[in-house]
Structure formats: structure tokens, C-alpha cells
């Protein structure tokens, strides 16, 4: 199977733990292309894909984007960073929907099966306003997926939220820490990731957005089930 992933830092695997690397470990006989890029919004991801020269058909594609379109509103630092990196964000749900629909149009033409994934978390407090906004755009992604015969929707929020609903959650949300990026990103210090997870009262992320090992494994296992279903369907 040739499998390609489009997304932001959660897909790139920096900072934190990479779910794509876990999938590579579980399925070494398959080909994985990771097109994740830190900070991508739905607009900047679409611009990247337009410029890509996709020259072959993939068996499976995953699209996972949307968190940064909401995260940008958490801190005054984020709009400055996004503008500096030429990663503009949407102003409303309609703009998100328009860009995401074009994403699906392009990617689904180069993949036998495309999975559109719900944006996950901005903080592990599932009742905060950011996660409610992510719920709104997730609902739009689900509706858009139904317009394509070869696109399925993956509701990762349901999986994580069912676990977090029974826990005493922290309100911690990442505030553009350079030290976090160095330790958990550039140096891939997994001990640092787990220490920050515990210190901040988090469960599946070390900063409210990016995964620790447990969070990455949940994502990898969910995607693994999708991949295995496609393998069985093609055998």
C-alpha cells in the first residue's frame, strides 16, 4: 500500500511524538509519505498541495488539518507567527468549508481512498470555547466527506472525548514555548514530553495540542484500523 498524509505539526510529528512513525513501525512493508508541516492552516495546506506535483495514484490519503485555524486565536503571539510563516487562517466556518472542499477535490483525485479527519484538541478541557469551535468545523468536514464516493470521515474527537469526559482535565494550552519546541521537537526528548504531560495535568498531549506517546498511539491505532480495512478490501 502507498499511503500519504497531509496535515500540520500533528502529522509532521514535531513537536511531540509522531503517529506516522508508529504506523511505520507497525506496517514496515507499506510505503508512507509524510506531507505534514508545522503551523499549516487549511489555507496554507491547500496552497502547498496546489504546488505539489502529485505524479501517481496513492492507495490511501489522510487529510488532517484545522487546529491551527482555531489555535491562532488563543494567544496574541500566534497571528504574528502565522503571518511571518505565510500561513493565513480562515475568518469563519464558511471560509474553512470552501477551502476544505477544494482540498478534498484535489486529494481524492489522487487516492483510491481518502480519509478526512476531525481536528482534535486545543487544550484537553473538552468544554472550552476552542474545542467547541473545532466541533463546528468537524461537523462541516463530515458533511463535505459525504459528497465524495471515495472519502470517509474519521471522528477522532469522539474517541478522545469519551476518555477525557471522565477525567479531571487541565485548562493548560500551549503558548508558543520555544523551549518546548527545542526539547520536544528538535531534540525529540521523550522524557521531557512525559514530564511536561504530568506536570501540566494532561493525558494525551504535553501542551494541550501536540501528542505524547499515549496520544500518538491512539491516533496511530485508529488510522491502522482504516488501513487494515482497505488492505482486506483489496485482497
Order of alpha helices (4+ residues) and beta strands (2+ residues): beta-alpha-alpha-beta-alpha-beta-alpha-alpha-alpha-beta-alpha-beta-alpha-alpha-alpha
